[in-house]
Amino acid sequence: MRYYIIALVVLSVAAYVQLRPSCSTCNRSNILDTAIAKMVAIDTEIYTVLKLFKTYVPKEKVGKDSYKLEYYLPQFSGNFEVRIKHRLLGVIGHDPKVNECDYTYVDMRILPDFVDTHEGVWQFSGGHLTIEWPYAYNLEESEGGCSSSIDDTLIILRRVY
């Protein structure tokens, strides 16, 4: 009887070991591959939209107290809408005097998670569009980490003069 119980335990352990995924088939690499595929799909979708419009790459400035994007758009008069949902920034500009796509500006980009998206402001002067955000936390003191706060609130940034 004793050998029967030992044999039953050995068979149970063997069945468990055989059924559980081994390291070569575990989900870690699948999770990464899935995330990469989704990110590539998002970037492809953004690129598909952006290639329909004139796009000027902004200068990105990471300062001591704030994060800025600076665009040089001399042909625009300052008629912009700057929106954020989660961390996707959308900048839409249109010159109301002209009704052509050549005078429409669209930019989309994913913002870093260290910016406080709710506190951003923008200004336009002399052909320069500047969008600025304070940091969500102190970059020098923080070790970073994984944020689980998904914010799907639509944020329309206010213009400062």
DOGUKE-766410 format. One record per atom (N, C-alpha, C): atom name; x, y, z. Coordinates in steps of 0.05 Angstrom, whole numbers, plus 5000, padded with zeros to 4 digits. Layout:
<pts>
+------+------+-------+------+
: atom : east : north :   up :
+------+------+-------+------+
:   CA :    X :     Y :    Z :
...
+------+------+-------+------+
</pts>
This chain:
<pts>
+------+------+-------+------+
: atom : east : north :   up :
+------+------+-------+------+
:    N : 5016 :  4976 : 5000 :
:   CA : 5000 :  5000 : 5000 :
:    C : 5017 :  5025 : 5000 :
:    N : 5039 :  5024 : 5016 :
:   CA : 5057 :  5047 : 5018 :
:    C : 5069 :  5053 : 4990 :
:    N : 5077 :  5033 : 4975 :
:   CA : 5089 :  5037 : 4949 :
:    C : 5068 :  5047 : 4929 :
:    N : 5043 :  5039 : 4933 :
:   CA : 5022 :  5049 : 4916 :
:    C : 5018 :  5079 : 4919 :
:    N : 5018 :  5089 : 4944 :
:   CA : 5015 :  5117 : 4949 :
:    C : 5039 :  5133 : 4938 :
:    N : 5063 :  5122 : 4942 :
:   CA : 5087 :  5135 : 4932 :
:    C : 5085 :  5136 : 4901 :
:    N : 5077 :  5114 : 4889 :
:   CA : 5075 :  5114 : 4859 :
:    C : 5054 :  5134 : 4850 :
:    N : 5032 :  5136 : 4864 :
:   CA : 5011 :  5155 : 4858 :
:    C : 5021 :  5184 : 4859 :
:    N : 5036 :  5190 : 4880 :
:   CA : 5048 :  5216 : 4884 :
:    C : 5067 :  5222 : 4861 :
:    N : 5084 :  5203 : 4855 :
:   CA : 5104 :  5206 : 4833 :
:    C : 5090 :  5211 : 4807 :
:    N : 5069 :  5196 : 4801 :
:   CA : 5054 :  5199 : 4776 :
:    C : 5040 :  5227 : 4776 :
:    N : 5029 :  5236 : 4798 :
:   CA : 5016 :  5262 : 4800 :
:    C : 5036 :  5285 : 4794 :
:    N : 5060 :  5283 : 4807 :
:   CA : 5081 :  5303 : 4802 :
:    C : 5090 :  5302 : 4773 :
:    N : 5093 :  5279 : 4762 :
:   CA : 5102 :  5277 : 4734 :
:    C : 5081 :  5289 : 4715 :
:    N : 5056 :  5283 : 4721 :
:   CA : 5034 :  5295 : 4704 :
:    C : 5034 :  5325 : 4707 :
:    N : 5038 :  5336 : 4731 :
:   CA : 5039 :  5365 : 4735 :
:    C : 5062 :  5377 : 4719 :
:    N : 5085 :  5365 : 4722 :
:   CA : 5109 :  5376 : 4708 :
:    C : 5105 :  5375 : 4678 :
:    N : 5093 :  5354 : 4668 :
:   CA : 5089 :  5352 : 4639 :
:    C : 5068 :  5372 : 4629 :
:    N : 5047 :  5378 : 4645 :
:   CA : 5026 :  5395 : 4637 :
:    C : 5033 :  5425 : 4639 :
:    N : 5049 :  5432 : 4659 :
:   CA : 5056 :  5461 : 4662 :
:    C : 5075 :  5469 : 4640 :
:    N : 5073 :  5494 : 4631 :
:   CA : 5091 :  5502 : 4609 :
:    C : 5120 :  5503 : 4618 :
:    N : 5138 :  5494 : 4601 :
:   CA : 5166 :  5496 : 4608 :
:    C : 5176 :  5524 : 4601 :
:    N : 5200 :  5531 : 4610 :
:   CA : 5210 :  5558 : 4606 :
:    C : 5211 :  5566 : 4576 :
:    N : 5216 :  5546 : 4559 :
:   CA : 5218 :  5553 : 4530 :
:    C : 5190 :  5559 : 4518 :
:    N : 5169 :  5551 : 4531 :
:   CA : 5142 :  5557 : 4520 :
:    C : 5126 :  5575 : 4538 :
:    N : 5138 :  5587 : 4559 :
:   CA : 5122 :  5603 : 4577 :
:    C : 5114 :  5629 : 4563 :
:    N : 5096 :  5644 : 4575 :
:   CA : 5083 :  5667 : 4562 :
:    C : 5100 :  5692 : 4562 :
:    N : 5123 :  5693 : 4575 :
:   CA : 5138 :  5718 : 4577 :
:    C : 5144 :  5729 : 4549 :
:    N : 5155 :  5713 : 4532 :
:   CA : 5162 :  5723 : 4505 :
:    C : 5137 :  5729 : 4489 :
:    N : 5115 :  5713 : 4493 :
:   CA : 5090 :  5719 : 4479 :
:    C : 5078 :  5745 : 4488 :
:    N : 5080 :  5752 : 4513 :
:   CA : 5070 :  5778 : 4523 :
:    C : 5085 :  5801 : 4509 :
:    N : 5112 :  5798 : 4508 :
:   CA : 5128 :  5819 : 4495 :
:    C : 5121 :  5820 : 4466 :
:    N : 5120 :  5798 : 4452 :
:   CA : 5113 :  5798 : 4423 :
:    C : 5086 :  5810 : 4418 :
:    N : 5066 :  5805 : 4435 :
:   CA : 5040 :  5816 : 4432 :
:    C : 5041 :  5846 : 4436 :
:    N : 5055 :  5856 : 4456 :
:   CA : 5057 :  5885 : 4461 :
:    C : 5071 :  5898 : 4438 :
:    N : 5092 :  5886 : 4428 :
:   CA : 5107 :  5898 : 4405 :
:    C : 5089 :  5900 : 4381 :
:    N : 5074 :  5879 : 4375 :
:   CA : 5056 :  5879 : 4352 :
:    C : 5035 :  5901 : 4354 :
:    N : 5024 :  5904 : 4378 :
:   CA : 5004 :  5925 : 4383 :
:    C : 5016 :  5953 : 4379 :
:    N : 5041 :  5957 : 4389 :
:   CA : 5054 :  5983 : 4387 :
:    C : 5060 :  5989 : 4358 :
:    N : 5070 :  5969 : 4343 :
:   CA : 5075 :  5973 : 4314 :
:    C : 5049 :  5980 : 4300 :
:    N : 5027 :  5967 : 4307 :
:   CA : 5001 :  5972 : 4294 :
:    C : 4993 :  6001 : 4300 :
:    N : 4997 :  6010 : 4324 :
:   CA : 4989 :  6038 : 4332 :
:    C : 5007 :  6058 : 4316 :
:    N : 5033 :  6053 : 4316 :
:   CA : 5051 :  6071 : 4301 :
:    C : 5044 :  6071 : 4271 :
:    N : 5037 :  6048 : 4260 :
:   CA : 5030 :  6047 : 4232 :
:    C : 5004 :  6063 : 4227 :
:    N : 4985 :  6060 : 4245 :
:   CA : 4960 :  6075 : 4242 :
:    C : 4964 :  6105 : 4243 :
:    N : 4981 :  6114 : 4262 :
:   CA : 4988 :  6142 : 4265 :
:    C : 5001 :  6152 : 4240 :
:    N : 5021 :  6137 : 4230 :
:   CA : 5035 :  6145 : 4206 :
:    C : 5017 :  6147 : 4182 :
:    N : 4998 :  6128 : 4179 :
:   CA : 4978 :  6129 : 4157 :
:    C : 4962 :  6155 : 4157 :
:    N : 4954 :  6164 : 4181 :
:   CA : 4940 :  6189 : 4183 :
:    C : 4958 :  6213 : 4177 :
:    N : 4982 :  6213 : 4189 :
:   CA : 5000 :  6236 : 4186 :
:    C : 5009 :  6240 : 4158 :
:    N : 5013 :  6219 : 4142 :
:   CA : 5023 :  6223 : 4115 :
:    C : 5002 :  6237 : 4097 :
:    N : 4978 :  6240 : 4106 :
:   CA : 4957 :  6255 : 4091 :
:    C : 4961 :  6285 : 4094 :
:    N : 4976 :  6294 : 4114 :
:   CA : 4978 :  6322 : 4120 :
:    C : 5008 :  6330 : 4120 :
:    N : 5012 :  6356 : 4120 :
:   CA : 5039 :  6366 : 4124 :
:    C : 5046 :  6361 : 4153 :
:    N : 5069 :  6350 : 4158 :
:   CA : 5078 :  6344 : 4185 :
:    C : 5106 :  6356 : 4189 :
:    N : 5109 :  6371 : 4210 :
:   CA : 5134 :  6382 : 4217 :
:    C : 5142 :  6369 : 4244 :
:    N : 5165 :  6358 : 4245 :
:   CA : 5173 :  6345 : 4270 :
:    C : 5180 :  6366 : 4291 :
:    N : 5169 :  6364 : 4314 :
:   CA : 5175 :  6384 : 4335 :
:    C : 5201 :  6379 : 4348 :
:    N : 5212 :  6400 : 4360 :
:   CA : 5236 :  6397 : 4377 :
:    C : 5225 :  6388 : 4404 :
:    N : 5238 :  6368 : 4415 :
:   CA : 5230 :  6358 : 4441 :
:    C : 5250 :  6368 : 4461 :
:    N : 5240 :  6380 : 4483 :
:   CA : 5258 :  6391 : 4503 :
:    C : 5250 :  6380 : 4531 :
:    N : 5269 :  6366 : 4543 :
:   CA : 5265 :  6356 : 4570 :
:    C : 5281 :  6374 : 4588 :
:    N : 5266 :  6392 : 4602 :
:   CA : 5279 :  6411 : 4620 :
:    C : 5280 :  6402 : 4649 :
:    N : 5289 :  6420 : 4666 :
:   CA : 5290 :  6414 : 4694 :
:    C : 5262 :  6411 : 4707 :
:    N : 5244 :  6428 : 4698 :
:   CA : 5217 :  6429 : 4710 :
:    C : 5194 :  6421 : 4691 :
:    N : 5200 :  6419 : 4665 :
:   CA : 5178 :  6414 : 4647 :
:    C : 5188 :  6400 : 4621 :
:    N : 5169 :  6389 : 4607 :
:   CA : 5173 :  6376 : 4582 :
:    C : 5159 :  6393 : 4561 :
:    N : 5173 :  6399 : 4538 :
:   CA : 5162 :  6416 : 4518 :
:    C : 5165 :  6404 : 4490 :
:    N : 5145 :  6410 : 4474 :
:   CA : 5147 :  6405 : 4445 :
:    C : 5145 :  6432 : 4431 :
:    N : 5164 :  6437 : 4413 :
:   CA : 5164 :  6463 : 4399 :
:    C : 5162 :  6458 : 4369 :
:    N : 5141 :  6470 : 4357 :
:   CA : 5137 :  6467 : 4329 :
:    C : 5142 :  6494 : 4315 :
:    N : 5153 :  6494 : 4292 :
:   CA : 5155 :  6518 : 4276 :
:    C : 5136 :  6516 : 4252 :
:    N : 5115 :  6532 : 4254 :
:   CA : 5093 :  6531 : 4234 :
:    C : 5087 :  6560 : 4224 :
:    N : 5105 :  6572 : 4208 :
:   CA : 5101 :  6600 : 4202 :
:    C : 5077 :  6606 : 4184 :
:    N : 5066 :  6586 : 4170 :
:   CA : 5043 :  6591 : 4153 :
:    C : 5016 :  6591 : 4167 :
:    N : 5016 :  6586 : 4193 :
:   CA : 4991 :  6584 : 4209 :
:    C : 4988 :  6610 : 4225 :
:    N : 4962 :  6615 : 4231 :
:   CA : 4956 :  6640 : 4246 :
:    C : 4950 :  6634 : 4276 :
:    N : 4952 :  6609 : 4284 :
:   CA : 4948 :  6603 : 4312 :
:    C : 4921 :  6590 : 4318 :
:    N : 4907 :  6582 : 4297 :
:   CA : 4882 :  6568 : 4301 :
:    C : 4887 :  6538 : 4305 :
:    N : 4892 :  6530 : 4330 :
:   CA : 4899 :  6502 : 4336 :
:    C : 4881 :  6490 : 4357 :
:    N : 4879 :  6464 : 4356 :
:   CA : 4867 :  6450 : 4378 :
:    C : 4887 :  6429 : 4387 :
:    N : 4892 :  6428 : 4413 :
:   CA : 4911 :  6410 : 4425 :
:    C : 4896 :  6392 : 4444 :
:    N : 4895 :  6366 : 4438 :
:   CA : 4880 :  6347 : 4454 :
:    C : 4897 :  6323 : 4462 :
:    N : 4889 :  6311 : 4485 :
:   CA : 4903 :  6288 : 4494 :
:    C : 4882 :  6268 : 4505 :
:    N : 4885 :  6243 : 4498 :
:   CA : 4869 :  6222 : 4511 :
:    C : 4889 :  6200 : 4518 :
:    N : 4889 :  6192 : 4543 :
:   CA : 4909 :  6175 : 4555 :
:    C : 4936 :  6190 : 4551 :
:    N : 4954 :  6180 : 4534 :
:   CA : 4979 :  6194 : 4529 :
:    C : 4982 :  6200 : 4499 :
:    N : 4960 :  6198 : 4484 :
:   CA : 4962 :  6204 : 4456 :
:    C : 4955 :  6234 : 4451 :
:    N : 4975 :  6249 : 4442 :
:   CA : 4972 :  6277 : 4437 :
:    C : 4963 :  6281 : 4408 :
:    N : 4943 :  6298 : 4404 :
:   CA : 4935 :  6306 : 4377 :
:    C : 4936 :  6336 : 4374 :
:    N : 4951 :  6345 : 4355 :
:   CA : 4953 :  6374 : 4349 :
:    C : 4940 :  6378 : 4321 :
:    N : 4920 :  6395 : 4320 :
:   CA : 4906 :  6400 : 4295 :
:    C : 4906 :  6430 : 4290 :
:    N : 4916 :  6438 : 4267 :
:   CA : 4916 :  6466 : 4260 :
:    C : 4904 :  6471 : 4233 :
:    N : 4891 :  6493 : 4230 :
:   CA : 4879 :  6499 : 4204 :
:    C : 4878 :  6529 : 4201 :
:    N : 4885 :  6538 : 4177 :
:   CA : 4883 :  6566 : 4171 :
:    C : 4855 :  6571 : 4160 :
:    N : 4838 :  6586 : 4174 :
:   CA : 4810 :  6589 : 4165 :
:    C : 4807 :  6605 : 4139 :
:    N : 4828 :  6619 : 4131 :
:   CA : 4827 :  6634 : 4106 :
:    C : 4829 :  6616 : 4081 :
:    N : 4841 :  6592 : 4085 :
:   CA : 4846 :  6574 : 4063 :
:    C : 4832 :  6548 : 4069 :
:    N : 4818 :  6537 : 4049 :
:   CA : 4803 :  6513 : 4052 :
:    C : 4816 :  6489 : 4039 :
:    N : 4842 :  6487 : 4040 :
:   CA : 4857 :  6466 : 4027 :
:    C : 4872 :  6449 : 4048 :
:    N : 4875 :  6424 : 4042 :
:   CA : 4890 :  6406 : 4060 :
:    C : 4919 :  6415 : 4064 :
:    N : 4930 :  6428 : 4043 :
:   CA : 4958 :  6437 : 4046 :
:    C : 4961 :  6456 : 4070 :
:    N : 4940 :  6469 : 4078 :
:   CA : 4942 :  6488 : 4100 :
:    C : 4930 :  6476 : 4126 :
:    N : 4927 :  6450 : 4126 :
:   CA : 4918 :  6436 : 4150 :
:    C : 4942 :  6422 : 4162 :
:    N : 4945 :  6424 : 4188 :
:   CA : 4968 :  6411 : 4202 :
:    C : 4957 :  6391 : 4222 :
:    N : 4968 :  6367 : 4222 :
:   CA : 4960 :  6347 : 4241 :
:    C : 4986 :  6334 : 4251 :
:    N : 4988 :  6331 : 4277 :
:   CA : 5009 :  6315 : 4289 :
:    C : 4998 :  6298 : 4311 :
:    N : 5007 :  6274 : 4313 :
:   CA : 4999 :  6256 : 4335 :
:    C : 5024 :  6242 : 4345 :
:    N : 5026 :  6239 : 4371 :
:   CA : 5049 :  6225 : 4383 :
:    C : 5041 :  6216 : 4411 :
:    N : 5055 :  6196 : 4419 :
:   CA : 5051 :  6185 : 4446 :
:    C : 5070 :  6200 : 4465 :
:    N : 5058 :  6211 : 4486 :
:   CA : 5073 :  6226 : 4505 :
:    C : 5086 :  6207 : 4526 :
:    N : 5109 :  6216 : 4536 :
:   CA : 5121 :  6199 : 4557 :
:    C : 5104 :  6198 : 4582 :
:    N : 5106 :  6177 : 4598 :
:   CA : 5089 :  6175 : 4621 :
:    C : 5097 :  6193 : 4644 :
:    N : 5119 :  6207 : 4642 :
:   CA : 5128 :  6224 : 4663 :
:    C : 5116 :  6252 : 4662 :
:    N : 5100 :  6258 : 4641 :
:   CA : 5088 :  6285 : 4640 :
:    C : 5060 :  6284 : 4652 :
:    N : 5052 :  6307 : 4664 :
:   CA : 5025 :  6310 : 4676 :
:    C : 5007 :  6320 : 4654 :
:    N : 4994 :  6303 : 4640 :
:   CA : 4979 :  6310 : 4616 :
:    C : 4956 :  6330 : 4623 :
:    N : 4945 :  6329 : 4647 :
:   CA : 4923 :  6347 : 4655 :
:    C : 4932 :  6376 : 4658 :
:    N : 4957 :  6381 : 4662 :
:   CA : 4967 :  6408 : 4668 :
:    C : 4981 :  6421 : 4645 :
:    N : 4979 :  6411 : 4621 :
:   CA : 4993 :  6422 : 4598 :
:    C : 4979 :  6448 : 4588 :
:    N : 4995 :  6465 : 4576 :
:   CA : 4985 :  6489 : 4563 :
:    C : 5000 :  6493 : 4537 :
:    N : 4989 :  6509 : 4519 :
:   CA : 5002 :  6515 : 4494 :
:    C : 5000 :  6545 : 4488 :
:    N : 5019 :  6553 : 4472 :
:   CA : 5019 :  6581 : 4462 :
:    C : 5030 :  6582 : 4434 :
:    N : 5021 :  6603 : 4420 :
:   CA : 5030 :  6606 : 4392 :
:    C : 5038 :  6635 : 4388 :
:    N : 5062 :  6639 : 4379 :
:   CA : 5072 :  6666 : 4374 :
:    C : 5093 :  6666 : 4353 :
:    N : 5090 :  6683 : 4333 :
:   CA : 5110 :  6686 : 4312 :
:    C : 5116 :  6660 : 4297 :
:    N : 5095 :  6644 : 4292 :
:   CA : 5099 :  6619 : 4278 :
:    C : 5109 :  6596 : 4295 :
:    N : 5112 :  6601 : 4321 :
:   CA : 5122 :  6580 : 4339 :
:    C : 5099 :  6570 : 4357 :
:    N : 5094 :  6544 : 4355 :
:   CA : 5074 :  6532 : 4373 :
:    C : 5090 :  6517 : 4394 :
:    N : 5085 :  6524 : 4419 :
:   CA : 5099 :  6510 : 4441 :
:    C : 5078 :  6498 : 4460 :
:    N : 5081 :  6472 : 4465 :
:   CA : 5064 :  6458 : 4484 :
:    C : 5082 :  6449 : 4507 :
:    N : 5072 :  6454 : 4531 :
:   CA : 5089 :  6449 : 4555 :
:    C : 5073 :  6435 : 4577 :
:    N : 5086 :  6416 : 4590 :
:   CA : 5074 :  6401 : 4612 :
:    C : 5093 :  6401 : 4635 :
:    N : 5083 :  6403 : 4660 :
:   CA : 5100 :  6397 : 4683 :
:    C : 5104 :  6367 : 4685 :
:    N : 5122 :  6358 : 4701 :
:   CA : 5126 :  6330 : 4705 :
:    C : 5106 :  6319 : 4724 :
:    N : 5099 :  6294 : 4721 :
:   CA : 5079 :  6281 : 4739 :
:    C : 5093 :  6274 : 4765 :
:    N : 5119 :  6272 : 4765 :
:   CA : 5134 :  6266 : 4790 :
:    C : 5162 :  6276 : 4786 :
:    N : 5177 :  6278 : 4807 :
:   CA : 5204 :  6288 : 4806 :
:    C : 5222 :  6268 : 4793 :
:    N : 5233 :  6275 : 4770 :
:   CA : 5249 :  6256 : 4754 :
:    C : 5275 :  6248 : 4768 :
:    N : 5286 :  6267 : 4783 :
:   CA : 5312 :  6262 : 4796 :
:    C : 5309 :  6243 : 4820 :
:    N : 5286 :  6243 : 4833 :
:   CA : 5283 :  6227 : 4857 :
:    C : 5269 :  6201 : 4852 :
:    N : 5254 :  6199 : 4830 :
:   CA : 5239 :  6175 : 4824 :
:    C : 5255 :  6154 : 4811 :
:    N : 5249 :  6129 : 4817 :
:   CA : 5262 :  6107 : 4804 :
:    C : 5246 :  6098 : 4780 :
:    N : 5225 :  6112 : 4774 :
:   CA : 5207 :  6104 : 4752 :
:    C : 5190 :  6081 : 4760 :
:    N : 5182 :  6065 : 4741 :
:   CA : 5166 :  6042 : 4748 :
:    C : 5143 :  6040 : 4728 :
:    N : 5126 :  6021 : 4734 :
:   CA : 5103 :  6016 : 4717 :
:    C : 5078 :  6029 : 4728 :
:    N : 5067 :  6047 : 4712 :
:   CA : 5042 :  6060 : 4721 :
:    C : 5018 :  6045 : 4710 :
:    N : 4999 :  6041 : 4728 :
:   CA : 4975 :  6026 : 4720 :
:    C : 4952 :  6045 : 4716 :
:    N : 4957 :  6071 : 4717 :
:   CA : 4935 :  6090 : 4714 :
:    C : 4929 :  6095 : 4685 :
:    N : 4908 :  6084 : 4675 :
:   CA : 4899 :  6088 : 4647 :
:    C : 4878 :  6110 : 4649 :
:    N : 4884 :  6133 : 4636 :
:   CA : 4866 :  6156 : 4637 :
:    C : 4855 :  6160 : 4609 :
:    N : 4829 :  6153 : 4605 :
:   CA : 4818 :  6157 : 4579 :
:    C : 4800 :  6182 : 4578 :
:    N : 4805 :  6201 : 4597 :
:   CA : 4791 :  6227 : 4596 :
:    C : 4802 :  6243 : 4573 :
:    N : 4784 :  6256 : 4558 :
:   CA : 4793 :  6274 : 4537 :
:    C : 4801 :  6300 : 4550 :
:    N : 4826 :  6308 : 4544 :
:   CA : 4837 :  6333 : 4555 :
:    C : 4842 :  6352 : 4532 :
:    N : 4830 :  6375 : 4533 :
:   CA : 4835 :  6396 : 4513 :
:    C : 4852 :  6417 : 4528 :
:    N : 4876 :  6420 : 4519 :
:   CA : 4895 :  6438 : 4532 :
:    C : 4887 :  6467 : 4527 :
:    N : 4891 :  6484 : 4547 :
:   CA : 4884 :  6512 : 4545 :
:    C : 4907 :  6527 : 4533 :
:    N : 4900 :  6548 : 4519 :
:   CA : 4920 :  6565 : 4507 :
:    C : 4927 :  6587 : 4526 :
:    N : 4952 :  6594 : 4529 :
:   CA : 4961 :  6616 : 4545 :
:    C : 4972 :  6637 : 4527 :
:    N : 4969 :  6662 : 4534 :
:   CA : 4978 :  6684 : 4517 :
:    C : 5000 :  6699 : 4530 :
+------+------+-------+------+
</pts>
